[in-house]
């Protein structure tokens, strides 16, 4: 379970989320929003809403994007091997592994 506690409601209805929660849920990033749902039982549900879904955040890290650009350069240069199916790919990988010096 994550955060449980109280936050104050400021003038004009402003609620400040704790910094640890904002960081963990990536709500400290540009474009982040919070979806609010009022349930019939009076409970307010808050859900993070990000320009990039949190479960895909890893893909947009600098390191991953650098690697994506590297792959794009290999593809543009024709430095790739196409396999007709998964078995052919596995055979190719095994052959590469066998060819590596021990």
C-alpha positions as CSV (number, residue, x, y, z in Angstrom):
1,X,0.0,0.0,0.0
2,X,1.2,3.5,-0.8
3,X,0.6,6.8,1.0
4,X,-2.1,7.2,3.6
5,X,-2.6,10.4,5.4
6,X,-4.2,13.8,5.2
7,X,-3.7,16.8,3.0
8,X,-5.2,20.3,3.5
9,X,-7.6,21.9,1.1
10,X,-6.4,25.4,0.4
11,X,-8.2,28.4,-1.0
12,X,-10.0,27.8,-4.3
13,X,-10.0,24.1,-3.5
14,X,-6.3,23.5,-4.2
15,X,-4.9,20.2,-2.8
16,X,-1.2,19.6,-2.7
17,X,-0.1,16.0,-3.0
18,X,2.9,14.9,-0.9
19,X,6.2,15.1,-2.9
20,X,6.9,11.4,-2.4
21,X,3.6,10.5,-4.0
22,X,4.2,13.0,-6.9
23,X,7.6,11.5,-7.6
24,X,6.5,7.8,-7.4
25,X,3.5,8.4,-9.7
26,X,5.5,10.7,-12.0
27,X,3.0,13.5,-11.3
28,X,6.0,15.9,-11.2
29,X,6.4,15.7,-14.9
30,X,5.1,18.2,-17.4
31,X,1.6,17.6,-18.6
32,X,0.7,15.3,-15.7
33,X,-2.9,15.6,-14.4
34,X,-5.0,13.9,-11.8
35,X,-8.4,12.4,-12.7
36,X,-11.0,12.8,-10.0
37,X,-14.1,10.7,-9.6
38,X,-16.8,11.3,-6.9
39,X,-18.4,8.1,-6.0
40,X,-22.0,7.8,-4.7
41,X,-20.7,6.9,-1.2
42,X,-18.9,10.2,-1.0
43,X,-15.4,8.8,-1.7
44,X,-13.2,10.9,-4.0
45,X,-10.9,8.7,-6.2
46,X,-7.8,10.3,-7.6
47,X,-6.0,8.6,-10.5
48,X,-2.8,9.8,-12.1
49,X,-3.2,10.7,-15.7
50,X,0.1,11.2,-17.6
51,X,0.9,12.1,-21.1
52,X,2.9,8.9,-21.1
53,X,1.2,6.0,-19.2
54,X,3.3,5.1,-16.1
55,X,3.7,1.5,-17.2
56,X,5.3,2.7,-20.5
57,X,7.6,5.3,-18.8
58,X,10.6,3.1,-19.2
59,X,10.4,3.4,-22.9
60,X,10.8,7.1,-22.9
61,X,13.9,7.2,-20.6
62,X,17.0,8.8,-22.2
63,X,18.9,5.5,-22.1
64,X,16.1,3.6,-23.9
65,X,15.6,6.3,-26.5
66,X,19.4,6.4,-27.2
67,X,19.2,2.6,-27.8
68,X,16.2,3.0,-30.1
69,X,18.1,5.6,-32.2
70,X,21.1,3.2,-32.4
71,X,18.8,0.4,-33.7
72,X,17.3,2.9,-36.2
73,X,20.8,3.7,-37.5
74,X,21.5,0.0,-38.0
75,X,18.3,-0.5,-39.9
76,X,18.9,2.5,-42.1
77,X,22.4,1.2,-42.9
78,X,21.0,-2.3,-43.7
79,X,23.0,-3.8,-40.9
80,X,20.4,-6.4,-39.9
81,X,19.3,-10.0,-40.4
82,X,15.7,-10.9,-41.2
83,X,14.4,-14.3,-39.9
84,X,11.3,-16.0,-41.3
85,X,10.2,-17.2,-37.8
86,X,11.1,-17.5,-34.2
87,X,12.9,-20.8,-34.6
88,X,15.2,-19.3,-37.2
89,X,16.0,-16.4,-34.9
90,X,16.8,-18.8,-32.0
91,X,19.1,-20.8,-34.3
92,X,20.9,-17.6,-35.4
93,X,21.3,-16.5,-31.7
94,X,22.6,-20.0,-30.8
95,X,25.1,-19.8,-33.6
96,X,26.3,-16.4,-32.5
97,X,26.7,-17.7,-28.9
98,X,28.7,-20.7,-30.1
99,X,31.0,-18.5,-32.1
100,X,31.8,-16.2,-29.2
101,X,35.3,-16.9,-27.7
102,X,35.2,-18.4,-24.2
